[in-house]
C-alpha cells in the first residue's frame, strides 16, 4: 500500500507541474519510473527559458508527449534534433511505453549539445542520436516506425514524408512542425507538404495551432 500511495503522490506532483500532460494510469500498463520523472521535470524546468536554435515551444513538446502516450507508440523517428528539446519530450513518453527514439541532426554543434542535454535529462538510453544528413538517412533507415516528427529543413518536408511513409505502420502518426494555413508557413515547403498530406485518403490529418503549428496525420491504410 505504501508503494501505491507513493506512486499516487508522484503523479499528483507531475500534474501540478505539467497540467496539460496525458499521464499513464495503472490500467494502461505503462512503465513507471518516478526517479526518472523527477529528473526530467527538473531538467525541463531549469532549461525552460534556454531553448533556442529552432527548438519547439513547451506546448508542442507536451503535445508530442501526449500523442505517444495516448497511442502507446514505441518506434519513433525525429527529423531535426536541434539541441534536443522535442526529443526529450518524445523520449520521456517512450520511457513509459518501452520504446526508443531515433533522431537525426546535421549540425555537429547542435548534435553535441543535444547529447549533453539527453544525458542531463536522464534519457540518453532511450535515444539513438545520429549526426547525419537526413536527406540521405531517412531513405536508408529500415524502420518500421509508428511515430514520426519532422522539424528539419522546410523545403524538404514533402520528400521527408514520401521517404518515411512506407516505413510508417498503419495506425502510426506523422507529425510536422511549423504548419499553418495562413502566413509564411502556409507557403513554400511547409505549404507544399501540408497540401499534399491533408488530401491523402489513407491519412487523417488535423492541425493543432496551440503552439507553433503542428500537423498530426494518422495513417489509416497503405493506400
N, C-alpha and C positions, 0 to 999 in steps of 0.2 A: 504493500500500500504506500509506503514511503517513497518508493521509486516512481510509482504512477503519479503521486502528488507532486514530486519534483518535476516531472515532465509537464504537468499542467501549469505549474508556475513558470516554467521556461517559455511555454507557448504564450502565456499571458504577457510576459515581458516583450516577446517578439512583436505581438500585436500592438502593444503600446508604442514600440519603436518604429515599426513598419506597418501601419494600419491598413495599407492597401494590398498587402500580400495575401495570396490564397495559400493558407498553411495546410500541411498534411494533417489528417486525422488518424487516429489509431486504426480505424477500419480500412484506410487506404493502403496499409502495409508498406508505407514508405519508410526509409531508413531514418532513424533518429540519432542525432549527434549534437547534444546541447553544447558541448565544448566547442565544436566547430562553429555552430551558430553564433555563439558569443564572440568568437574570434573574427568571423566575417562581419558581424554587426559593428564591432569596434573599429575594424579597418574602414568600412564604408563611412561610418560617422566621422572618423578623423580625416578622411580624404574628400568629404562631400563638396568642398569648395576648390578642389585642386584638379579636377578633371578638365583638361584642355585637349589639344591635339585631335579634335574631331570626335571625341568620345560622346556617347549618348547621355542625355539627361537622366536623372534618377527615375523619373516617371516611366521612361521607356525601359530602363533596366528592370523595374518592377513588373512591367507588362511581359517582358520576355520570360522572367522567372515564373509568372503565373501561368503562362501558356504551357510551359514544360511540366509544371506540377499538375495542372489540370488534366493533361493528356498522358502523363507518366512517360514522357519521351526519354530515351536513353542514348540515342546516337546522333549527336549534334555536330553541325558544321557552322563555323563562323568565317565569313569572308571579310577580312579587315579588322584586325585586332586593335589597332592603335596602341594605347598604353594599358588596355585591359579592363576598362570599366564594365562594358557589356559582357565580356567573357566571365567576369567574376559573378555577375548575376545569373548567367546561364549555368556556370559550373556549380554554383551554390544549389540551384534547383536539381542539377544532375547528381549531386552528392546524396540527395534524398531518394532519387529514383534508381540509383545504382548505375548511372550512365557516365559518359565521358564526352568531352568536347574536343574537337579538332579545330584549331583556329589558325588563320593564315595572315601574316603581316610581311610586307615587302621592305619596310624601312627598318634598318638594323637598330637605330637608336630607340625607336618606339618599341621594337620587339624586346630589347634587353630590359627596358623599363617595365614592360608588361610582365616579364618573367619575375622580376623583383616583386612586383605587386601581387602576383599569384602566390608567391611564397609567403609574403607577409599576411595575406588573407587566409592562408592555410588551405588553399585549393589547388596547389600545384599538381597533386596526384590525379586530379580529375580533368586535367587539361594537357592535350598534346599540342604544343605550340610550335608552329612551323615558320621559319624565316624563308620565305619563298615568294615567287611571282604567282599570284592567284590565277592569272590568265592561263598559266600552264598547269598548275597543280590541281585546280578544280576539275579539269578534264581528266587528270591522271588518277585521282583518288577513286578507289573501288566502291566505297560505300558498303552497304546501304546506309542512308540517313533517315531519321524520322523528324528532324528539325533542322532548318537552315536559316541563318540570319545573314543577310547581305548588307554590308556597310562599307564598301570599298569605293573604288573609282566609279563615279555615277554613269559615265558614258558606256561602261561595260556591263551595266546592270542586266540588260536583257540577255546578253551572252552568258553571264554567270547563271542565270536561271535556266537557259537552254542546256548548259553543261551539267547542272545539278539535278534537273528534273528527272532524268531517267534513273537516278540513284536514290530518289526520294520515295519512300514507301507509301503505299496507299494508306490514307489516314494521317499521313505526315503533314507538316506545316512549313511553308516557305514564307519567311518574313523579310521585309526590306525597309531600310531606314530612309528618312528624308523624302517621303512620298506625300504629295499634296495634289489636290485637284485644281488649285489656283496658285498663282505666284510662280516664282522661278523654278520650284521643284516640280511643277506640272509640265515643264518643257524639258528638252534635251534628253539625256539618257534615262533619267528617272521617269519622265513622262512617257517615253517610248516603252519602257518596261511595264509600267502600270497599265497603259492602254492595251498591251499585249495580254498580260495575265488576267485582267479583270474580264476579258472577253472569252477566256477559255472555258469550255463547257465542263471539263473534268476538274476544275478548281472552283472552290467557293471563296471569293475574295471580299474582305471588308477593309475599311480604312479607319485606323484609330488616330485621332487628331489631338489627343490629350497631351502629347509631348511634341516631338519634332516631326511627327507624321510617320506612322508605321503601317505598311500594308501587311495584312495577315491572310494567307491563302492556304486553305486546306485541300489536299489532293484527294479527290473522290474516286478516281479511276485512272488507269494508264492512258486512256484515250477518251 
